[in-house]
Amino acid sequence: MKYNLSEITDLIRDRRSVSPERFSTRKVHREQIELVLTNATWAPSHGLTQPWRFRVFLQEGMEQLAVHIPRIYKEATSPEAFRQAKFEKLEARFRHISAAVIVCLERDPSGKIAEIEEVEAVACAVQNMYLTCTAYGMAGFWSSPGFIYSRQMHDWLGLGPADKCLGIFYIGYPEGEWPRSHRKPLEYVTQWITG
Ligand SMILES: Cc1cc2nc3c(=O)[nH]c(=O)nc-3n(C[C@H](O)[C@H](O)[C@H](O)COP(=O)(O)O)c2cc1C
């Protein structure tokens, strides 16, 4: 055995999404995010296009999110669907947490790789982010509310026409007990063909 399978299995199963409202006030440091994102870049990508792009918001940078994310939510939401409580929740969220990464996809200019495969590669990168967070005792939270796909978000990020925002990845230490989860047993999701 090259690695400790029991430890890596524990790490994978312990990985948790925790909503930022449940983060403690303990700060996340730049060096931690550097490792989280460097490990993200070791994800596979078809043709090694490495389509992941990251915008890291830390310290005073969080104020930019506190201002622009609620604004984008408001502008990208129809008046009937808009909820003032959600607007205020978003404002408060970015003043409560210490780190967030906007995860984007930059299409390979050759266009040889299908978009779905580029999205898959970014998802693999996000899993590496999650796992590295877990090793630090931190939780992640991949959040993909509808407005992240809006023109307003795209413009604010200054993305190219073929590029996409795929989510906001929140990082923090969960308050209280480490949350548990569950999964369907393997037999529900697997067919074995053995002959
Ligand atoms: C692509 C993707 C987008 C997600 N977007 C959201 C979201 O917008 N809101 C949310 O509550 N959770 C979101 N999640 C997190 C899932 O709710 C979470 O992974 C799931 O409940 C399982 O919990 P666990 O990650 O702790 O195992 C997203 C997860 C993925 C993979």
The ligand as an SDF file (V2000), in Angstrom:
LIG
                    3D

 31 33  0  0  0  0  0  0  0  0999 V2000
  -22.1610   21.6770   -8.0970 C   0  0  0  0  0  0  0  0  0  0  0  0
  -22.6670   21.8250   -6.6890 C   0  0  0  0  0  0  0  0  0  0  0  0
  -23.4120   22.9330   -6.3800 C   0  0  0  0  0  0  0  0  0  0  0  0
  -23.9370   23.0990   -5.0870 C   0  0  0  0  0  0  0  0  0  0  0  0
  -24.7020   24.2130   -4.8130 N   0  0  0  0  0  0  0  0  0  0  0  0
  -25.3040   24.3150   -3.6090 C   0  0  0  0  0  0  0  0  0  0  0  0
  -26.1790   25.3990   -3.3310 C   0  0  0  0  0  0  0  0  0  0  0  0
  -26.3860   26.2990   -4.1600 O   0  0  0  0  0  0  0  0  0  0  0  0
  -26.7870   25.4380   -2.1280 N   0  0  0  0  0  0  0  0  0  0  0  0
  -26.5650   24.4480   -1.1960 C   0  0  0  0  0  0  0  0  0  0  0  0
  -27.1880   24.4950   -0.1270 O   0  0  0  0  0  0  0  0  0  0  0  0
  -25.6950   23.4590   -1.4000 N   0  0  0  0  0  0  0  0  0  0  0  0
  -25.0660   23.3520   -2.5860 C   0  0  0  0  0  0  0  0  0  0  0  0
  -24.1720   22.3350   -2.8070 N   0  0  0  0  0  0  0  0  0  0  0  0
  -23.7440   21.4600   -1.6760 C   0  0  0  0  0  0  0  0  0  0  0  0
  -24.6540   20.2510   -1.5130 C   0  0  0  0  0  0  0  0  0  0  0  0
  -25.8760   20.6460   -0.9450 O   0  0  0  0  0  0  0  0  0  0  0  0
  -23.9410   19.2370   -0.6060 C   0  0  0  0  0  0  0  0  0  0  0  0
  -22.7750   18.8000   -1.2460 O   0  0  0  0  0  0  0  0  0  0  0  0
  -24.8270   18.0250   -0.2900 C   0  0  0  0  0  0  0  0  0  0  0  0
  -25.9000   18.3980    0.5110 O   0  0  0  0  0  0  0  0  0  0  0  0
  -24.0770   16.9300    0.4380 C   0  0  0  0  0  0  0  0  0  0  0  0
  -23.4990   17.4080    1.6230 O   0  0  0  0  0  0  0  0  0  0  0  0
  -21.9390   17.1980    1.9090 P   0  0  0  0  0  0  0  0  0  0  0  0
  -21.1930   17.9860    0.8330 O   0  0  0  0  0  0  0  0  0  0  0  0
  -21.6880   17.7410    3.2790 O   0  0  0  0  0  0  0  0  0  0  0  0
  -21.6230   15.7380    1.8220 O   0  0  0  0  0  0  0  0  0  0  0  0
  -23.6500   22.1330   -4.0840 C   0  0  0  0  0  0  0  0  0  0  0  0
  -22.8640   21.0210   -4.4160 C   0  0  0  0  0  0  0  0  0  0  0  0
  -22.3770   20.8600   -5.6980 C   0  0  0  0  0  0  0  0  0  0  0  0
  -21.5400   19.6440   -6.0280 C   0  0  0  0  0  0  0  0  0  0  0  0
  1  2  1  0
  2  3  1  0
  2 30  2  0
  3  4  2  0
  4  5  1  0
  4 28  1  0
  5  6  2  0
  6  7  1  0
  6 13  1  0
  7  8  2  0
  7  9  1  0
  9 10  1  0
 10 11  2  0
 10 12  1  0
 12 13  2  0
 13 14  1  0
 14 15  1  0
 14 28  1  0
 15 16  1  0
 16 17  1  0
 16 18  1  0
 18 19  1  0
 18 20  1  0
 20 21  1  0
 20 22  1  0
 22 23  1  0
 23 24  1  0
 24 25  2  0
 24 26  1  0
 24 27  1  0
 28 29  2  0
 29 30  1  0
 30 31  1  0
M  END
$$$$
